[in-house]
């Protein structure tokens, strides 16, 4: 029994075991967005990958967390105290971490995650995605960042980055900071092959 636990521990050290997912507190207009959150959540649970997310029980956040929990997976929600009512904190999470600010929420999600996935979402999702990419550009971490392009949802975001490159405000090497995948199935396949990034010091953020 002890030998099996050691083998499992060694296996966990060589694979992604926790993923922070950024996604909307609304569901959006296209049913493909909900379907993507559902598929990703089920796939994370089946792959024994713990979900780290914004802690809400509504919108794509709620769909994602419910999907993980329905398959017996683990979910850690991280939410600032002032948003526990506005975003309606999910009551069924394996763990709910309440922070004192938006920044401490981002910092805690960063600490807990081996990699990051961006699903469709609004301004908050865009903010979180661009910030985690920027932190990697600054050398604050080297954890994988995966963008799930669901029904073309990532196109405007990617176009903004390309516009910054064209205008000379960013170099073409920034394209190497993240990977883009067409849909959640491709994201899940990539996560199963990835090795976790080194756990940099969160206090530098």
MOTA-V821603 format. One record per pair of residues at least 12 apart in sequence whose ideal C-beta (glycine too) atoms are under 6 Angstrom apart, sorted by the first residue. I is the first residue (numbers start at 1). J is the second residue. Records with the same first field share a line. If there is no record, write none. Layout:
I=J / J
This chain:
16=114 / 115 / 191 / 194 / 196
18=50 / 52 / 112 / 113 / 114
19=49 / 113 / 115 / 117
20=52 / 109 / 113 / 116
21=53 / 117
22=118 / 125 / 128 / 129
23=60 / 61 / 119 / 121 / 125
24=59 / 60 / 121 / 122 / 125
25=56 / 58 / 59 / 61 / 87
26=59
27=59 / 60
28=120
30=151
32=150 / 151
33=120 / 150
34=63
36=150 / 184
37=60 / 63 / 64 / 119
38=63 / 67
39=184
40=184
41=64 / 67 / 68
42=67 / 71
43=188
44=68 / 73
45=68 / 71 / 73
47=192
50=74
51=68 / 75
52=76 / 109 / 112 / 113
55=77 / 78 / 79 / 89
56=87
57=88 / 90
58=88
65=90
69=92
74=94
75=93 / 94
76=95
77=90 / 93 / 96
78=97 / 105 / 108 / 109
80=99 / 101 / 102 / 105
81=98
107=202 / 205
110=202
111=202
114=196
115=143 / 144
116=132 / 145
117=146 / 187
118=147
119=148
120=150 / 153
132=145
133=145 / 177 / 178
136=177
137=177
140=200 / 204
141=200
142=197 / 198
143=197
144=194 / 197
145=178
146=179 / 187
147=178 / 180
148=181 / 184 / 187
149=180 / 182
